[in-house]
Every structure is written in C-alpha cells, then in structure tokens.
C-alpha cells in the first residue's frame, strides 16, 4: 500500500503546485492581455491573390 | 520597423489534404468491411488478409494514423505558418515528412494484411515500422520547433501549445510502448510481460486517444473555429487553463482500461480518479468552443463548415463526459468487453475527429485554391447524411452493449446462467446490421465531400506560395512592468517543451515505476510454467490472426464470469506473456480458461467451420491453418528471444531439445486427432494453435493438485 500513498502525495503536491500557480497568475493579472492574441489570428489573413509585390498593412 | 516579405507553403498542406481524403475513404471502407464481417463472416472470402482479425487493425490504423494523422499534419502545416508568421522551417523536411508518413501507412497496411503484428492494440505495427515512425516523428518535430523558433510573432497562440504537447507526448508514448525484442525481420516480442505489458499498453492506448486524437485536434479547433466563425475564441484564459489541466491530467487515466483485471487495485483507483477529473478541462474546452459562436448561430445555419465544427465539438463533449463515466467501476462492470466501448469511441472518432476534419477541409480547400466551395448544398447534404450515420452507428451499439452485458449477467432462479454465450451474440445481430448501415451512410457522406472538393479544386487556382508580410521579431521584447512566468514561458518554445515533458514524465513514472519495482504486485504462482515451443508457435499464430480482437483472456472476479469461464484471472498467470493478450472486446467468449474444456478434435472442426460446432456462430472459418505448414525453422530464435526477456527455459534448450519437444507434442495432438478420425498432418499450423488453446488457463488448475501432492 506504500505505493498508493506515495502516489497520492506526489500527485496531490503537483496538483497543488499547479493550482497555486493558477491562482497566483490570476491574482497578478497574468491573463489581462489575453485580449489581443485571440483577435490577432483573425486579422492576419494574407492577400488571397498571389501578386508578388502587393503589400498589406498589418498591426 | 522593417517589414519582411515571405511566402507560406501551401503545397505541403495540399498533399496532406489529399492524403486525408484518400486514407479516410480507405480506412472507412476497411471499417465497413469489418462491420459487415461481424454478421456475415463469409465476407472474408476464405482469405487470411480479409478476415476480421486482420481487417480490424487495418481499419483502426488507417483511420487513426492515416486519416487523422494526415489531418493533424494538414492542419498544423497550415495554421502554424500563419500563427508564427513565417514559412515552415524547411521545405525538404516537409517533403520527407509527407512521403515518409505515407510510406509508413502503406507498409503498415501491407504488413497488417500479411499478419505481421505485435498483437498490441493500436500499436500493432512491427519493429522496423516503429523505427520509421520515430524517425519521421522527429523530422516533424524539427520542422515544428524550427518554425516556432523562427516565428515573427512573439506570442505563442494556444493552438501551438497543443501541437507542442502532442509532439512531445506521442514521441514518449510511442518509444516506451514499442520497446520490443526483434525475433526476425517482421516479428518481435514485447519487452514487457503480462500485467506490466498491459499497463504500458493501455497507458499508451489511452494516451494515443488523448495526444493523437484529442490534443492536436483541440489545437485545430482553437485555430479553425475562430477563423471559420470570424470571431475570437470565447475565452482565451479558459483555453490556457484547458491546455495545462488537460496535459497534466490525461496521462494518469490509462488504467481505467483495465478495471477489475489482474492489475493492482491502487493503479486502477488512480486511473478512475484522474478520469473523473478530466471532465472539467474537457468540458471547459467544449464550452469554450461552443460559446465562441454566441451571437453567431445564424451563421451556423448557413455555413456547412460551422455545422461540422459544432457537431464535432458537441461530440467531443459527449465523449469526454461518457469516458469518465465509463471509467467508474460500477459502469465499467457493465460496459467493458461489450459494444458499448465501440459506440463510445465512434462518437469520438466519427463525430469529433471525422467532422472536425471535414469542417477544416471544407474551409481550407476553397481558400488555398482561391475560390468558393463548389456546392454548399452538397456539403449540407454531407452534413446530414454524416450526422444520421453517426446516430445509426452509435445507438444500436449502445443498445447491443447494454443488452449483451445484461444477458451475460442473467441467472435463473436455480442459480444457473440463463444464456449460452452464443445466444447473447445472435440476439444482437440486428444491431450489428443497423450499425453497418450507419457506417455506410457516413462513408457515402465522405464520398460526397471528395466529389464536392474535387469540383472546387477544378474551378480554382492553386496558390502554392502565398505571399505575406510581417515585422521581424525584435531582439528584445519590450515588457510592460513586471514579467510573469507565463509570459516568459510562452515566448520560449524549447523551455516549454522541456517543462511539458517533465510534467508528463512525472505522471507516467509515478504510475509505472512502482509496478515494476514492487514485486508483490505480481504474486508468483509456482505452477505457472513457460509455454512449450509448440504452444509458443500457436501463440504467434493466435496473435497473427488477431484472435485477441474478439476474444479476451481475462476472467474478471464477477459471479457470472466465474460461473461461465472459471476461476478469475490472477496477475501471476501472465508472467511469461510477451505480449499480454487480455483483449478489450468479447465478440466471442473469453479464452483464459479454455484449455482442456473441449477435445482437440472440437477445436479442429471449430476452426475449419465454426458453425459446425456452434450453430449460429459469427466466427469466420480459418481453413488456411489446416493447409499451412508450421515454420519450425524459427523455433530456436523464438526460444532465444524469450530467454533474453527472462523466460526461464533451460540453458541450450533452443539448440536441440526445443525442436524435439515440439515434434513430440505435435505427435500427441496428431494421435488424439486421429482417434477422432481427423487426418490433420502433424506439421500443420492448426496443431500448434490447438496446443496453445489447450494450454490456456491450465497451469492454475493444476496448482491445488500439486499442493496436495506435496503434503
């Protein structure tokens, strides 16, 4: 049975570390600029036509 | 800042897209073949290659590694370039990756049809192909990480994280599970035996579902769903949590495939706990996908791409709720070994993987050919045919699985089993028929798609190199105020790779190492002896013909199973089983204790024509076993390999004595067959198979006798 206790300790401590990191990151406004990345992917569509020197403005 | 001009490589994406369509149709056809063979066994045409036991691995390998595999690469090669604002790292590597993967698929199909198999589900391919897979996977990795390193966009979008986790974990799973000892060019034995082999195999099997069928497709969902709906993902934060939680929890859930088997109890419990925990991140991901469409449901009505994606995500949600519920011991008691499992995986396979792939194809191909879809209406028809196909596929199998399980467990008032095994099979045949109709509908929908996309391609102009522009990545990334660890890590793919590997490896190691180290997990049973050379040959034939795909060798400790099959299975019985053959489905009865149950002649007649011994049986005839001669030139190599794996054959046994023992046992079985007026010919394969079947479960039956004798 020692194996399962070892397992519980190991898995719970890793889970706690992850939970702690999550709470910490939320409290520290870690994901505040989670706004731009999901939008950015929508606007990077390259020109549909393959004209060599067509320039597009991004950002 | 200087704007750089570059081109996206669409050619590789195109080739992978063609491969998806081609292998998708091939894989589904193989599946339909296998589904019909379940009620019409004569469909095998009397040929070994087209028999269920070989068609089934061809089907699973084709749809998983060829259809979905190419689907992953198609989606990754398209989205990664755009997310990183750069061309793929190396066109040469892309080409090697593409052709290498297709070669592996072709080699896999040929060898599986030829009966070259390791006998481990979803990892059937033999060792040379295993090595090729590892090489191609590493090439993919170089291309993947090379692209990420050369990116022009500092933020690593969530989809890329899923790709990274996929690459790392699949590499690890594949290598660990494929450790095997080659006996010849196309034959190897698993390094692990019995319980260990089962644990490693289902750790792999479960995580192949997690990291080959789920995480890469979640990455695709996080890219293609916002693109198709033209709105950002509902919650980017949720997607970050989804990712971390999923990779951390998924790796632990493998043992839920082995509930109530001879696997140590603690490992089973651990698997169950983590399986239940999986509901949270999985549903977080599903809701994140569905909520992305808030306020855009009118688009779903119009756009076939969104229709496919919505059903795919819904099926992901259904399958990831059902999976944890199936891993509860009380539910698993009913569902395991039945068609319920098959229904469950097809909700995932047909709904989640299939429909997401279709959605991506419908979105990608018009774009890469700079045109519009040939027929929206036809795509709509495909959607409805496919959806009805899934329903017609799954519901009969849920019904069949539940019904059969209830029949297995049914006792009369006198305490006798109410139904013969065969009665429970013939009872559900109508459900098998309906299932194959559902599968046929799904396949015809896919054919409509191929036609539609072919027409789309015909009217468009392919853009092989798509122009794009972006500013290069600044050497030093300006930070606003304090930097946080997550910000730091998402700019560093290599560190990220290392951390993901550590997170995943901790999970795997904690679960595996104790079972290897703790000897008490596998109580040794003194009466369990290594297989005789003839039995070993028979076992190889058993594996070659894929018997394990319909017959389990694992009696669970339930009243009905003990009454039907005999004493429940013990861990110590499998110590010489390289690989284990517990199976995962009982289309036919369990064989763990079949040894000595019937005379040799019964087995001979049964293999020749199963219906002659069991009227109504859906087992195909294995007539070729009566003609093929046993290849005894391999005996020495087989014994030597087993010795290397720790099976205690005496010194020098392989050289001479093994051959003599083999001939002696052949003669015994031959004379017993002759007594029943069967002229088999002692050197035929059937004799070896009978030797193996008659051995199954016998050792433990002799245990009590030995004890009394020693007293």
Interface residues (C-beta under 8 A of the other chain):
Chain A: X1 X3 X4 X6 X7 X10 X11 X14 X15 X18 X21 X22 X25 X28 X30 X31 X34 X35 X36 X37 X38 X39 X40 X41 X42 X44 X46 X47 X48 X49 X50 X51 X52 X54 X55 X56 X58 X59
Chain B: X3 X8 X82 X83 X85 X153 X155 X157 X158 X223 X226 X227 X230 X231 X232 X233 X235 X236 X237 X239 X240 X241 X244 X245 X248 X252 X264 X266 X269 X270 X367 X370 X463 X465 X466 X467 X468 X469 X470 X471 X482 X484 X485 X486 X487 X503 X506 X507 X510 X511 X514 X518
